[in-house]
Amino acid sequence: MNERLLGLADDELVIGWRDSEWTGIAPLLEEDVAFSSIAQNEIGHARAVYQLLSDDPDALAFDRTPEEYRCAPLVELRLLDWAHTIARRWLYEVADEIRVAALMDDGDPAVAGLAAKINREEAYHRMHAELWRERLAGAPQFEAAVEKLWPYALGVLPAEQRGALAARVARSEVDPVERGTHTAELAELWDEMTMVRRSAPSGAQW
Amino acid sequence: MVTAEQVWDALEEIPDPEIPVISLVELGVIRSVDVRGGHVCVELTPTFLGCPALEAMKRALEQTVSALGGEPEVRVIQDDSWSTDRITPAGREKLRAAGFAPPAPREASAPTLVQLRSKAHRCPYCGSTETRLENIFGPTPCRSLRYCESCRQPFEQFKTI
Protein backbone atom coordinates (compact mmCIF):
# COMPACT_ATOMS: atom_id res chain seq x y z
CA MET A 1 0.00 0.00 0.00
CA ASN A 2 1.35 3.43 -0.98
CA GLU A 3 1.44 5.19 2.41
CA ARG A 4 1.64 8.67 0.92
CA LEU A 5 -1.48 8.14 -1.18
CA LEU A 6 -3.31 6.53 1.71
CA GLY A 7 -2.44 9.53 3.88
CA LEU A 8 -3.77 11.86 1.19
CA ALA A 9 -7.03 9.90 0.87
CA ASP A 10 -7.52 9.75 4.64
CA ASP A 11 -6.86 13.49 4.94
CA GLU A 12 -9.43 14.24 2.26
CA LEU A 13 -12.03 11.93 3.79
CA VAL A 14 -11.63 13.33 7.28
CA ILE A 15 -11.43 17.01 6.34
CA GLY A 16 -14.42 16.45 4.08
CA TRP A 17 -16.27 15.07 7.08
CA ARG A 18 -15.24 18.05 9.21
CA ASP A 19 -16.25 20.50 6.46
CA SER A 20 -19.65 18.84 6.23
CA GLU A 21 -20.25 19.61 9.90
CA TRP A 22 -20.93 23.23 8.88
CA THR A 23 -23.82 22.20 6.63
CA GLY A 24 -26.88 23.88 8.05
CA ILE A 25 -25.10 25.93 10.70
CA ALA A 26 -22.48 28.03 8.88
CA PRO A 27 -22.53 31.74 9.82
CA LEU A 28 -23.62 32.73 6.29
CA LEU A 29 -25.95 30.92 3.92
CA GLU A 30 -23.29 31.22 1.19
CA GLU A 31 -20.86 29.38 3.43
CA ASP A 32 -23.39 26.67 4.12
CA VAL A 33 -23.42 26.10 0.36
CA ALA A 34 -19.64 26.44 -0.02
CA PHE A 35 -18.74 24.07 2.80
CA SER A 36 -21.24 21.49 1.58
CA SER A 37 -19.72 21.57 -1.92
CA ILE A 38 -16.16 21.51 -0.61
CA ALA A 39 -16.99 18.54 1.61
CA GLN A 40 -18.50 16.71 -1.36
CA ASN A 41 -15.38 17.36 -3.43
CA GLU A 42 -12.95 16.31 -0.71
CA ILE A 43 -14.80 13.07 -0.08
CA GLY A 44 -14.94 12.51 -3.84
CA HIS A 45 -11.16 12.85 -3.98
CA ALA A 46 -10.80 10.39 -1.11
CA ARG A 47 -13.01 7.91 -2.96
CA ALA A 48 -11.00 8.26 -6.17
CA VAL A 49 -7.70 7.64 -4.37
CA TYR A 50 -9.11 4.69 -2.39
CA GLN A 51 -10.21 3.24 -5.75
CA LEU A 52 -6.64 3.49 -7.00
CA LEU A 53 -5.41 1.68 -3.90
CA SER A 54 -8.02 -1.03 -3.52
CA ASP A 55 -10.74 -2.99 -5.30
CA ASP A 56 -12.92 -2.42 -2.25
CA PRO A 57 -12.68 1.33 -1.57
CA ASP A 58 -15.53 1.30 0.97
CA ALA A 59 -13.71 -1.29 3.08
CA LEU A 60 -10.57 0.81 2.97
CA ALA A 61 -12.49 3.94 3.90
CA PHE A 62 -14.60 2.54 6.70
CA ASP A 63 -13.45 -0.86 7.95
CA ARG A 64 -10.20 0.16 9.63
CA THR A 65 -9.85 1.03 13.29
CA PRO A 66 -9.16 4.71 14.09
CA GLU A 67 -5.50 3.87 14.83
CA GLU A 68 -5.06 2.48 11.33
CA TYR A 69 -5.96 5.75 9.59
CA ARG A 70 -3.02 7.67 8.15
CA CYS A 71 -4.58 11.14 8.29
CA ALA A 72 -2.70 14.12 9.71
CA PRO A 73 -3.86 15.42 13.10
CA LEU A 74 -4.70 18.79 11.47
CA VAL A 75 -7.80 17.37 9.76
CA GLU A 76 -8.98 15.51 12.84
CA LEU A 77 -9.42 18.52 15.10
CA ARG A 78 -12.98 19.40 15.97
CA LEU A 79 -12.98 23.15 15.40
CA LEU A 80 -16.09 24.92 16.54
CA ASP A 81 -15.37 28.52 15.63
CA TRP A 82 -15.07 30.23 12.29
CA ALA A 83 -11.56 31.68 12.74
CA HIS A 84 -10.06 28.24 13.40
CA THR A 85 -12.14 26.67 10.65
CA ILE A 86 -10.91 29.17 8.07
CA ALA A 87 -7.32 29.03 9.37
CA ARG A 88 -7.37 25.26 8.88
CA ARG A 89 -8.97 25.44 5.45
CA TRP A 90 -6.37 27.96 4.29
CA LEU A 91 -3.33 26.13 5.72
CA TYR A 92 -4.63 22.77 4.52
CA GLU A 93 -5.26 23.97 0.96
CA VAL A 94 -1.81 25.51 0.63
CA ALA A 95 -0.21 22.28 1.90
CA ASP A 96 -2.46 20.15 -0.30
CA GLU A 97 -1.53 22.15 -3.40
CA ILE A 98 2.16 21.44 -2.78
CA ARG A 99 1.77 17.69 -2.41
CA VAL A 100 -0.74 17.34 -5.26
CA ALA A 101 1.63 19.28 -7.56
CA ALA A 102 4.36 16.76 -6.69
CA LEU A 103 1.99 13.86 -7.50
CA MET A 104 1.24 15.38 -10.92
CA ASP A 105 4.81 14.40 -11.84
CA ASP A 106 4.43 10.85 -10.49
CA GLY A 107 5.82 8.06 -12.68
CA ASP A 108 2.51 6.17 -12.49
CA PRO A 109 0.18 7.75 -15.09
CA ALA A 110 -2.91 6.77 -13.06
CA VAL A 111 -1.58 8.73 -10.07
CA ALA A 112 -0.40 11.69 -12.16
CA GLY A 113 -3.70 11.86 -14.08
CA LEU A 114 -5.81 11.76 -10.94
CA ALA A 115 -3.60 14.37 -9.26
CA ALA A 116 -4.10 16.71 -12.25
CA LYS A 117 -7.85 16.28 -11.97
CA ILE A 118 -7.81 16.88 -8.21
CA ASN A 119 -5.67 20.00 -8.70
CA ARG A 120 -8.22 21.53 -11.11
CA GLU A 121 -11.00 21.06 -8.56
CA GLU A 122 -8.96 22.15 -5.57
CA ALA A 123 -8.26 25.47 -7.32
CA TYR A 124 -11.76 26.54 -6.25
CA HIS A 125 -11.13 25.50 -2.65
CA ARG A 126 -7.92 27.52 -2.67
CA MET A 127 -9.75 30.59 -3.98
CA HIS A 128 -12.44 30.19 -1.34
CA ALA A 129 -9.82 29.95 1.41
CA GLU A 130 -7.85 32.88 0.01
CA LEU A 131 -10.93 35.14 -0.09
CA TRP A 132 -11.58 34.39 3.57
CA ARG A 133 -7.95 34.82 4.53
CA GLU A 134 -8.04 38.28 2.93
CA ARG A 135 -11.11 39.15 4.98
CA LEU A 136 -9.83 37.84 8.29
CA ALA A 137 -6.14 38.78 8.01
CA GLY A 138 -5.11 40.89 10.99
CA ALA A 139 -8.10 39.88 13.11
CA PRO A 140 -6.72 38.65 16.47
CA GLN A 141 -8.85 35.48 16.55
CA PHE A 142 -7.71 34.50 13.07
CA GLU A 143 -4.02 35.21 13.67
CA ALA A 144 -4.15 33.24 16.94
CA ALA A 145 -5.83 30.34 15.14
CA VAL A 146 -3.14 30.28 12.43
CA GLU A 147 -0.45 30.35 15.11
CA LYS A 148 -2.05 27.43 16.94
CA LEU A 149 -2.63 25.31 13.83
CA TRP A 150 0.71 25.98 12.16
CA PRO A 151 2.59 22.99 13.70
CA TYR A 152 -0.33 20.79 12.64
CA ALA A 153 -0.22 22.15 9.08
CA LEU A 154 3.46 21.28 8.77
CA GLY A 155 2.58 17.70 9.73
CA VAL A 156 0.40 17.33 6.62
CA LEU A 157 3.52 17.26 4.42
CA PRO A 158 6.61 15.07 4.32
CA ALA A 159 9.76 16.79 5.58
CA GLU A 160 11.06 17.70 2.11
CA GLN A 161 7.92 19.69 1.23
CA ARG A 162 7.65 21.70 4.46
CA GLY A 163 10.02 24.45 3.38
CA ALA A 164 7.76 25.24 0.43
CA LEU A 165 4.75 25.49 2.75
CA ALA A 166 6.58 27.79 5.18
CA ALA A 167 7.59 30.04 2.29
CA ARG A 168 4.06 30.16 0.90
CA VAL A 169 2.45 31.21 4.18
CA ALA A 170 5.43 33.38 5.27
CA ARG A 171 6.10 31.57 8.55
CA SER A 172 9.15 29.80 9.92
CA GLU A 173 9.28 26.07 10.42
CA VAL A 174 8.60 24.78 13.93
CA ASP A 175 8.33 21.24 15.35
CA PRO A 176 5.45 19.66 13.43
CA VAL A 177 2.59 17.59 14.84
CA GLU A 178 3.45 14.50 12.85
CA ARG A 179 1.21 12.15 10.89
CA GLY A 180 0.92 8.74 12.56
CA THR A 181 -0.15 10.11 15.91
CA HIS A 182 -3.84 10.73 16.43
CA THR A 183 -5.90 13.15 18.46
CA ALA A 184 -8.73 11.99 20.71
CA GLU A 185 -11.16 13.67 18.33
CA LEU A 186 -10.51 11.08 15.59
CA ALA A 187 -12.07 8.21 17.55
CA GLU A 188 -15.21 10.29 18.08
CA LEU A 189 -15.39 11.26 14.41
CA TRP A 190 -14.76 7.64 13.35
CA ASP A 191 -17.60 6.44 15.52
CA GLU A 192 -20.05 8.69 13.72
CA MET A 193 -18.51 8.34 10.25
CA THR A 194 -18.59 4.53 10.21
CA MET A 195 -21.93 4.12 11.97
CA VAL A 196 -23.96 3.22 8.87
CA ARG A 197 -21.29 0.87 7.58
CA ARG A 198 -21.06 -0.95 10.90
CA SER A 199 -24.82 -1.23 11.31
CA ALA A 200 -25.30 -2.58 7.75
CA PRO A 201 -22.09 -4.50 6.91
CA SER A 202 -23.57 -6.04 3.78
CA GLY A 203 -24.30 -2.60 2.36
CA ALA A 204 -27.11 -0.12 2.90
CA GLN A 205 -29.67 0.59 0.18
CA TRP A 206 -30.94 4.15 -0.12
CA MET B 1 -25.97 -6.74 -33.42
CA VAL B 2 -25.73 -3.27 -31.92
CA THR B 3 -23.34 -0.78 -33.57
CA ALA B 4 -21.29 2.02 -32.00
CA GLU B 5 -23.33 4.55 -33.97
CA GLN B 6 -26.59 3.24 -32.50
CA VAL B 7 -25.08 3.46 -29.03
CA TRP B 8 -23.94 7.08 -29.55
CA ASP B 9 -27.42 7.99 -30.88
CA ALA B 10 -29.05 6.45 -27.83
CA LEU B 11 -26.64 8.18 -25.44
CA GLU B 12 -27.60 11.51 -27.03
CA GLU B 13 -30.98 11.03 -25.40
CA ILE B 14 -29.71 10.67 -21.81
CA PRO B 15 -30.13 13.95 -19.94
CA ASP B 16 -27.63 15.13 -17.34
CA PRO B 17 -29.23 14.17 -13.99
CA GLU B 18 -28.71 17.63 -12.47
CA ILE B 19 -29.04 19.90 -15.52
CA PRO B 20 -31.48 17.95 -17.71
CA VAL B 21 -31.50 20.55 -20.51
CA ILE B 22 -28.23 19.07 -21.74
CA SER B 23 -27.40 15.45 -22.64
CA LEU B 24 -24.42 13.46 -21.40
CA VAL B 25 -23.01 13.52 -24.93
CA GLU B 26 -23.37 17.33 -25.11
CA LEU B 27 -21.73 17.59 -21.70
CA GLY B 28 -18.76 15.76 -23.21
CA VAL B 29 -18.48 13.18 -20.44
CA ILE B 30 -18.65 10.17 -22.78
CA ARG B 31 -15.04 9.66 -23.80
CA SER B 32 -15.46 6.58 -25.97
CA VAL B 33 -17.78 3.80 -27.03
CA ASP B 34 -16.21 0.48 -27.95
CA VAL B 35 -18.39 -2.31 -29.32
CA ARG B 36 -17.02 -5.86 -29.52
CA GLY B 37 -19.65 -8.39 -30.44
CA GLY B 38 -22.46 -7.84 -27.95
CA HIS B 39 -20.14 -6.23 -25.42
CA VAL B 40 -20.37 -2.44 -25.21
CA CYS B 41 -17.73 -0.58 -23.24
CA VAL B 42 -18.47 3.07 -22.48
CA GLU B 43 -15.82 5.29 -20.93
CA LEU B 44 -17.29 7.97 -18.67
CA THR B 45 -15.29 10.91 -17.32
CA PRO B 46 -16.77 12.56 -14.22
CA THR B 47 -17.20 16.34 -14.21
CA PHE B 48 -16.18 16.59 -10.56
CA LEU B 49 -14.87 13.51 -8.74
CA GLY B 50 -17.34 14.06 -5.92
CA CYS B 51 -20.28 14.60 -8.25
CA PRO B 52 -23.25 12.81 -6.65
CA ALA B 53 -24.78 12.36 -10.11
CA LEU B 54 -21.98 10.03 -11.17
CA GLU B 55 -23.77 6.86 -10.04
CA ALA B 56 -27.00 8.01 -11.71
CA MET B 57 -25.08 8.62 -14.95
CA LYS B 58 -23.52 5.18 -14.77
CA ARG B 59 -26.87 3.49 -14.23
CA ALA B 60 -28.50 5.44 -17.06
CA LEU B 61 -25.70 4.40 -19.43
CA GLU B 62 -26.02 0.75 -18.44
CA GLN B 63 -29.78 0.78 -18.87
CA THR B 64 -29.53 2.45 -22.27
CA VAL B 65 -26.98 -0.05 -23.56
CA SER B 66 -29.01 -2.98 -22.19
CA ALA B 67 -32.15 -1.66 -23.89
CA LEU B 68 -30.28 -1.82 -27.21
CA GLY B 69 -29.50 -5.48 -26.54
CA GLY B 70 -25.84 -4.86 -25.63
CA GLU B 71 -23.98 -6.11 -22.61
CA PRO B 72 -22.85 -2.88 -20.88
CA GLU B 73 -19.58 -2.11 -19.19
CA VAL B 74 -19.15 1.45 -17.93
CA ARG B 75 -15.62 2.49 -17.03
CA VAL B 76 -15.19 5.64 -14.97
CA ILE B 77 -11.96 7.36 -16.02
CA GLN B 78 -10.39 9.28 -13.16
CA ASP B 79 -7.97 11.57 -14.93
CA ASP B 80 -7.85 15.10 -16.22
CA SER B 81 -9.23 14.26 -19.67
CA TRP B 82 -12.62 15.89 -19.09
CA SER B 83 -12.68 19.63 -19.23
CA THR B 84 -15.56 22.07 -19.56
CA ASP B 85 -14.04 22.73 -23.01
CA ARG B 86 -15.55 19.37 -24.00
CA ILE B 87 -19.09 20.70 -23.68
CA THR B 88 -20.33 20.88 -27.28
CA PRO B 89 -21.36 24.21 -28.90
CA ALA B 90 -24.99 23.02 -28.90
CA GLY B 91 -24.65 22.08 -25.23
CA ARG B 92 -23.25 25.52 -24.36
CA GLU B 93 -26.14 27.24 -26.08
CA LYS B 94 -28.68 25.07 -24.25
CA LEU B 95 -27.01 25.93 -20.94
CA ARG B 96 -27.11 29.63 -21.71
CA ALA B 97 -30.76 29.51 -22.75
CA ALA B 98 -31.58 27.80 -19.45
CA GLY B 99 -29.87 30.57 -17.44
CA PHE B 100 -26.50 28.92 -16.82
CA ALA B 101 -23.57 30.96 -18.09
CA PRO B 102 -21.35 28.54 -20.07
CA PRO B 103 -17.81 28.07 -18.74
CA ALA B 104 -14.90 30.23 -19.86
CA PRO B 105 -12.22 28.31 -21.83
CA ARG B 106 -9.71 26.33 -19.81
CA GLU B 107 -6.19 27.70 -19.52
CA ALA B 108 -2.97 25.76 -19.02
CA SER B 109 -2.90 26.44 -15.29
CA ALA B 110 -5.81 26.09 -12.90
CA PRO B 111 -8.09 29.16 -12.58
CA THR B 112 -7.25 31.97 -10.17
CA LEU B 113 -9.17 34.57 -8.20
CA VAL B 114 -8.07 37.28 -10.62
CA GLN B 115 -9.90 35.46 -13.44
CA LEU B 116 -12.99 34.86 -11.33
CA ARG B 117 -13.15 38.51 -10.37
CA SER B 118 -12.52 39.74 -13.92
CA LYS B 119 -15.25 41.20 -16.11
CA ALA B 120 -14.90 38.40 -18.66
CA HIS B 121 -18.03 36.59 -17.50
CA ARG B 122 -21.13 37.26 -19.53
CA CYS B 123 -24.67 37.35 -18.14
CA PRO B 124 -26.74 34.55 -19.78
CA TYR B 125 -29.87 36.77 -19.76
CA CYS B 126 -28.73 40.12 -21.20
CA GLY B 127 -25.20 39.41 -22.45
CA SER B 128 -23.58 42.13 -20.32
CA THR B 129 -20.10 41.52 -18.91
CA GLU B 130 -20.81 43.87 -15.99
CA THR B 131 -21.12 40.91 -13.65
CA ARG B 132 -19.61 40.22 -10.26
CA LEU B 133 -18.74 37.09 -8.32
CA GLU B 134 -21.19 36.46 -5.48
CA ASN B 135 -20.07 33.04 -4.29
CA ILE B 136 -17.55 30.54 -5.66
CA PHE B 137 -19.94 27.71 -4.81
CA GLY B 138 -23.54 27.18 -5.85
CA PRO B 139 -26.23 24.49 -5.85
CA THR B 140 -23.75 21.89 -7.16
CA PRO B 141 -19.93 21.81 -7.07
CA CYS B 142 -19.75 22.64 -10.80
CA ARG B 143 -21.44 26.06 -10.51
CA SER B 144 -20.65 29.49 -9.04
CA LEU B 145 -23.07 32.32 -8.31
CA ARG B 146 -22.72 35.69 -10.05
CA TYR B 147 -24.79 38.87 -10.21
CA CYS B 148 -25.39 40.96 -13.31
CA GLU B 149 -25.09 44.70 -12.62
CA SER B 150 -26.82 45.54 -15.93
CA CYS B 151 -30.06 43.55 -15.74
CA ARG B 152 -29.81 43.02 -11.98
CA GLN B 153 -30.27 39.29 -12.12
CA PRO B 154 -28.36 36.68 -10.17
CA PHE B 155 -27.23 33.79 -12.33
CA GLU B 156 -25.29 30.55 -12.16
CA GLN B 157 -21.90 30.34 -13.81
CA PHE B 158 -20.53 26.97 -14.90
CA LYS B 159 -17.05 26.63 -13.39
CA THR B 160 -14.13 26.14 -15.74
CA ILE B 161 -12.49 22.78 -15.14
Boltz contact constraints between the chains, C-beta under 6 A:
constraints:
  - contact:
      token1: [A, 30]
      token2: [B, 135]
      max_distance: 6.0
  - contact:
      token1: [A, 33]
      token2: [B, 137]
      max_distance: 6.0
  - contact:
      token1: [A, 34]
      token2: [B, 137]
      max_distance: 6.0
  - contact:
      token1: [A, 37]
      token2: [B, 137]
      max_distance: 6.0
  - contact:
      token1: [A, 37]
      token2: [B, 141]
      max_distance: 6.0
  - contact:
      token1: [A, 40]
      token2: [B, 50]
      max_distance: 6.0
  - contact:
      token1: [A, 40]
      token2: [B, 141]
      max_distance: 6.0
  - contact:
      token1: [A, 41]
      token2: [B, 50]
      max_distance: 6.0
  - contact:
      token1: [A, 41]
      token2: [B, 141]
      max_distance: 6.0
  - contact:
      token1: [A, 43]
      token2: [B, 50]
      max_distance: 6.0
  - contact:
      token1: [A, 44]
      token2: [B, 49]
      max_distance: 6.0
  - contact:
      token1: [A, 44]
      token2: [B, 50]
      max_distance: 6.0
  - contact:
      token1: [A, 45]
      token2: [B, 49]
      max_distance: 6.0
  - contact:
      token1: [A, 48]
      token2: [B, 49]
      max_distance: 6.0
  - contact:
      token1: [A, 48]
      token2: [B, 78]
      max_distance: 6.0
  - contact:
      token1: [A, 113]
      token2: [B, 79]
      max_distance: 6.0
  - contact:
      token1: [A, 113]
      token2: [B, 80]
      max_distance: 6.0
  - contact:
      token1: [A, 114]
      token2: [B, 78]
      max_distance: 6.0
  - contact:
      token1: [A, 116]
      token2: [B, 80]
      max_distance: 6.0
  - contact:
      token1: [A, 117]
      token2: [B, 79]
      max_distance: 6.0
  - contact:
      token1: [A, 117]
      token2: [B, 80]
      max_distance: 6.0
  - contact:
      token1: [A, 119]
      token2: [B, 110]
      max_distance: 6.0
  - contact:
      token1: [A, 120]
      token2: [B, 110]
      max_distance: 6.0
  - contact:
      token1: [A, 120]
      token2: [B, 161]
      max_distance: 6.0
  - contact:
      token1: [A, 121]
      token2: [B, 48]
      max_distance: 6.0
  - contact:
      token1: [A, 123]
      token2: [B, 110]
      max_distance: 6.0
  - contact:
      token1: [A, 123]
      token2: [B, 111]
      max_distance: 6.0
  - contact:
      token1: [A, 124]
      token2: [B, 136]
      max_distance: 6.0
  - contact:
      token1: [A, 127]
      token2: [B, 113]
      max_distance: 6.0
  - contact:
      token1: [A, 127]
      token2: [B, 136]
      max_distance: 6.0
  - contact:
      token1: [A, 128]
      token2: [B, 136]
      max_distance: 6.0
